[in-house]
Amino acid sequence: MIDLRSDTFTLPSKEMMESIMNAKLGDDVWEEDPTVIELEALIAKKLGKEAGLLVTSGTQGNLVSHMTHLARGDGVVLEKESHINLYEVGGVSQVSGAYPMIVNGENGLMDPKDIESIFTTPYNVHKVIPRLLCLENTHNRGGGRIIPKDNIDTLSKIANENGGSVHLDGARLFNAAVATGISAAKLAEKVDSVQICLSKGLGCPIGSLIVGTEDFIFKSRRNRKIVGGGMRQAGIIAAPGIYALTNMIDRLAEDHNHAKMLGKALEEIQNFNVKPYDTNIVIVDTTESKLSAGDVADKLEKKGILVTFMEDQLFRMVTYFGITKEDVESVISSIFEVLK
Ligand SMILES: Cc1ncc(COP(=O)(O)O)c(C=O)c1O
């Protein structure tokens, strides 16, 4: 099977597994695991923030950040198609007690006018007060779309100048950095906190990291404990993280090239509407075609290819470490054979 369902299917390399075997360990709840301490310092430096914290997953990283930024009844501004809005079980409300204020985006890109309007509506007794703006880069449902730095900077300025903080769900921020040639630190320079995933294109089996000020991380460490994220010899998770941040970032360009090959091939299928494929995700809308997303998934599965069925007329292919150029060429042959 060639599995293109998600970059979360990436398996750790032999070298990454060896990093686990060789990790120096301690009790991380006591802040005595040297490998975790090293990883947290490394990510803080890479993202140009004061401090970092290892968490179990992207969802936990976003949740813990929300718990730190938000109080009960605060407004949290979310893009309609964002992962936090659609796929994190409403934790931002359930756990942080915040009220979601939803903004429409265009493949994840929000219009500064909409953010301005939310953040500058004059105070009155009835109104929910927005306290946090969440951004997502790259944007998953936008087809791995890169949110440009000037948009991030403009939206962040509006929020910051009007009493709001900004959290960036950067599950795939390094994909954006590699594709644009702008460092992750520069892309995130105007936001207050960032979550990045180790367990997607970077190839780790587990883990995410959050970064922000010393004070943000101090509070987040306590919030992580509340949601069961205080881990003991967590160096076995941190060691592959260090390996990934050192060795797995630049190679993301290979995944982007593979996605471009797939995107171009899919554009040749009649009435397939392919979303912009800036990085490693290709999403196709089949509304104008005779084929539903389910038809496509079934036909490709018979050829040994797995894709994600997202909605009746929407399917997704994702490239990652472990999907080779030969795999992509073989998928393209099958696309032409069974879909054309
Ligand atoms: C943009 C984005 N944010 C957050 C997450 C959540 O990460 P996790 O699955 O590690 O909880 C994902 C997962 O796919 C994602 O795509």
The ligand as an SDF file (V2000), in Angstrom:
LIG
                    3D

 16 16  0  0  0  0  0  0  0  0999 V2000
   -2.9910   22.1670   11.8720 C   0  0  0  0  0  0  0  0  0  0  0  0
   -3.0410   21.1220   12.9520 C   0  0  0  0  0  0  0  0  0  0  0  0
   -3.0300   21.5020   14.2280 N   0  0  0  0  0  0  0  0  0  0  0  0
   -3.0600   20.6120   15.2330 C   0  0  0  0  0  0  0  0  0  0  0  0
   -3.1020   19.2690   14.9740 C   0  0  0  0  0  0  0  0  0  0  0  0
   -3.2120   18.3120   16.1260 C   0  0  0  0  0  0  0  0  0  0  0  0
   -2.1030   17.5040   16.3090 O   0  0  0  0  0  0  0  0  0  0  0  0
   -2.2280   16.1110   17.0720 P   0  0  0  0  0  0  0  0  0  0  0  0
   -2.8150   15.1490   16.1430 O   0  0  0  0  0  0  0  0  0  0  0  0
   -0.7880   15.8050   17.4330 O   0  0  0  0  0  0  0  0  0  0  0  0
   -3.0530   16.3330   18.2900 O   0  0  0  0  0  0  0  0  0  0  0  0
   -3.1250   18.8190   13.6430 C   0  0  0  0  0  0  0  0  0  0  0  0
   -3.1970   17.3730   13.3540 C   0  0  0  0  0  0  0  0  0  0  0  0
   -3.3390   16.9490   12.2250 O   0  0  0  0  0  0  0  0  0  0  0  0
   -3.0900   19.7700   12.6100 C   0  0  0  0  0  0  0  0  0  0  0  0
   -3.1240   19.4170   11.3160 O   0  0  0  0  0  0  0  0  0  0  0  0
  1  2  1  0
  2  3  1  0
  2 15  2  0
  3  4  2  0
  4  5  1  0
  5  6  1  0
  5 12  2  0
  6  7  1  0
  7  8  1  0
  8  9  2  0
  8 10  1  0
  8 11  1  0
 12 13  1  0
 12 15  1  0
 13 14  2  0
 15 16  1  0
M  END
$$$$
